[in-house]
Amino acid sequence: MLGERRNNSKLNQVHFVIAGATSGAVTRAVCQPLDVVKIRFQLQAEPICYHSISKYKSVTQAVILIYNEEGVKAFWKGHIPAQLLSIVYGCAQFGTYELFMKSFGPLFHQQFKPVKNFIGGSIAGGVATVVSFPFDVIRTRLIGQCDKLRAYRSIIHAFVHIYKNENFKAYFRGLTPTIVQVAPHAGSQFMFYKLFDRAYKKVVGIEETRYSATSCLIAGSLSGFCAKLVIYPFDFVRKRMQVQGFQRYRRNFGKGYSYNGMMDAFEKTIKQEGFNGLFKGLTPSLLKAVFTTALHFSTYEFVCQYLEEYN
């Protein structure tokens, strides 16, 4: 079981990294379309409603419009850097979490298990974010660019173009709101996952350290929903900041915006788009969170179980 393997477990840190990478890759491949729709909503300055001049007005309308204008491949735009992001993130996240639980887990009293899981998840999320962040910037820009006025031809071209025309710091634009977001988000995910997993197993009478696919899916989906709802405005601001200096390639998507840091982004969004503007793309984001977190944790647990049985 995540973070609580038996003493005679055959798994080591390499196995946890492999399981994390596999989990990230599988989750990304399946859920990428929801991410594309979510990011398009987040980058749109106009209101998301039918009586507006906005390009995207609802989830259904956005899906149909993207398909009609750009084809089915558009739902996997930026998929290669997104896969690299997910693999690197999964390796770092689960590897760091398991290492933390092994090194510091025994120091926590039984009654402080939720706190232990929150701290371990927060540290793991922070480490994984910093390591994988440049891939997040690249995939956001690839998803956000207009097909008729493309800035980047490929992931390599994007990396080179950003370095030459902006600077190295551009790879980490939006890192501050991301860290502020990811630490409590990842911590909440692990904490809620363990709480829901234990609750389910207690109700159905399953041993706590035993693998259960149903428990993983239920606990994962609920933890993803709860965690995403708490930190969503920071995810929104992160995406807006990642396309700074990139607005001329987004002319077909509506008016642009410019921010001088995280707090300025929050203030201008609320002033120009209202408080609800901070929650643009929340519906597809919650759908994505439910599916991806359930798949993320269940795949990780399954791979660990497989490696333990056949190693």
Secondary structure, 3 states (H helix, E strand, C coil): CCCCCCCCCCCCHHHHHHHHHHHHHHHHHHHHHHHHHHHHHHHCCCCCCCCCCCCCCCHHHHHHHHHHHHCHHHHHCCHHHHHHHHHHHHHHHHHHHHHHHHHHHHHCCHHHHHHHHHHHHHHHHHHHHHHHHHHHHHHHHHHHCECCECCCCCHHHHHHHHHHHCCHHHHHCCHHHHHHHHHHHHHHHHHHHHHHHHHHHHHHCCCCCCCCHHHHHHHHHHHHHHHHHHHHHHHHHHHHHHCCCCHHHHHHHCCCCCCCCHHHHHHHHHHHHCHHHHHCCHHHHHHHHHHHHHHHHHHHHHHHHHHHHHC
